[in-house]
Amino acid sequence: MSYLETTHDVYKEAALSPDVGLCCTTNPIWELPGLKIPKIMQEMNYGCGSTVHARDLTNNPKMLYVGVGGGMELLQFAYFNRQKGGVIGVDVVEEMLEASRKNFKAAEELNPWFRSDFVELKKGNALNLPVDDNSIDVAAQNCLFNIFKEEDLKKAIAEMYRVLKPHGRLVMSDPTCEQEMNENLRNDDRLRALCLSGSLPIADYVKLLTDAGFGTIEIRARKPYRILDPKHYDTDELIYIESIEVAAIKDPMPLDGPCVFTGKAAIYFGDDDFVDDNNGHILLKNQPLAICDKTAAALASLKRDDIFISESTFHYDGGGCC
Ligand SMILES: C[S@@+](CC[C@H](N)C(=O)[O-])C[C@H]1O[C@@H](n2cnc3c(N)ncnc32)[C@H](O)[C@@H]1O
């Protein structure tokens, strides 16, 4: 049986009987004014962060959500769009589509503004999306891509890139791990399907996105996720897994490389009112300017003693350079 078949079986099971401990993190459940999340959707929250960010969702964006789970985030996306077919949901597991269809009916009962046909469910594979080129403003996946092995992951990212309109954004949440994971863990198909042993270091994850052509990357959150310990897993050392929230924006690739925002800021504290780096960045005296890692490196290379560059907070929420 291939790891994709094991994944299919794991999520068929999770569709038929909700598994409250599967994936899931410390994120609070988003309930906005007039938005109620049915209990069954909360029990089937198989994500590891949130992909729903209000600032991505202005002007009735056409949305795509890959790997629907219990449908909670599709309901949250539909809240911002409220149009027939405004959110396309794709999943490869028939039973998961069926479960989410039922959950949307439950959501109709709790949310007078919501209609099930705001979501168009399609059976399909993240590796070959049943969606037209350049047709989506906001695409999302939560806790699915970490399951894929590298060649499949490249395909899944390329598919998201293909369906997004220019400047469209891919919003994601996935586990990441900065430690080496041994081959036994990596090749344990069930652990991989459970989002425990497929994760990559953040830099590798980001590189796959920029290699696919995304010109801007935003790391929006980084949180503790899971521990794999020697007593319960096939490992000699304790492995710490985190989860991140990332947006990859289909901006043209800048000639000098991608803009990757990891939450760094530059603060000028010299004698003038401002300093201009002659590369598009004006630093006002003692005002933080959010900068991407490329700009941080360029400013650091000036070796000035009146510009402070902060560490990455991994909590970038917009604004700043590039
Ligand atoms: C970890 S769950 C996450 C569910 C949902 N995103 C959430 O946050 O609750 C992974 C989801 O991806 C679906 N899935 C697994 N393999 C897939 C594939 N190759 N293509 C599309 N969906 C897939 C599963 O059926 C399941 O709904």
The ligand as a MOL file (V3000), in Angstrom:
LIG
                    3D

  0  0  0     0  0            999 V3000
M  V30 BEGIN CTAB
M  V30 COUNTS 27 29 0 0 0
M  V30 BEGIN ATOM
M  V30 1 C -5.2680 16.7390 8.2230 0
M  V30 2 S -6.8040 16.8030 7.3710 0 CHG=1
M  V30 3 C -7.1060 18.5400 7.3950 0
M  V30 4 C -8.5430 18.8970 7.1680 0
M  V30 5 C -8.8790 20.3870 7.1840 0
M  V30 6 N -7.9890 21.1110 6.3430 0
M  V30 7 C -8.8490 20.9440 8.5910 0
M  V30 8 O -8.0690 21.8790 8.8330 0
M  V30 9 O -9.6000 20.4890 9.4460 0 CHG=-1
M  V30 10 C -6.3520 16.4660 5.6790 0
M  V30 11 C -7.4900 16.5630 4.6970 0
M  V30 12 O -6.9700 16.3680 3.3670 0
M  V30 13 C -7.7220 15.3790 2.6800 0
M  V30 14 N -6.7960 14.7390 1.7210 0
M  V30 15 C -5.8910 13.7650 1.9400 0
M  V30 16 N -5.1780 13.5140 0.8260 0
M  V30 17 C -5.6280 14.3800 -0.1240 0
M  V30 18 C -5.2870 14.6260 -1.4770 0
M  V30 19 N -4.3170 13.9370 -2.0890 0
M  V30 20 N -5.9770 15.5600 -2.1680 0
M  V30 21 C -6.9900 16.2740 -1.5610 0
M  V30 22 N -7.3420 16.0860 -0.2760 0
M  V30 23 C -6.6690 15.1570 0.4420 0
M  V30 24 C -8.2640 14.4730 3.7690 0
M  V30 25 O -9.3950 13.7590 3.3680 0
M  V30 26 C -8.5710 15.5000 4.8560 0
M  V30 27 O -9.8300 16.0890 4.6440 0
M  V30 END ATOM
M  V30 BEGIN BOND
M  V30 1 1 1 2
M  V30 2 1 2 3
M  V30 3 1 2 10
M  V30 4 1 3 4
M  V30 5 1 4 5
M  V30 6 1 5 6
M  V30 7 1 5 7
M  V30 8 2 7 8
M  V30 9 1 7 9
M  V30 10 1 10 11
M  V30 11 1 11 12
M  V30 12 1 11 26
M  V30 13 1 12 13
M  V30 14 1 13 14
M  V30 15 1 13 24
M  V30 16 1 14 15
M  V30 17 1 14 23
M  V30 18 2 15 16
M  V30 19 1 16 17
M  V30 20 1 17 18
M  V30 21 2 17 23
M  V30 22 1 18 19
M  V30 23 2 18 20
M  V30 24 1 20 21
M  V30 25 2 21 22
M  V30 26 1 22 23
M  V30 27 1 24 25
M  V30 28 1 24 26
M  V30 29 1 26 27
M  V30 END BOND
M  V30 END CTAB
M  END
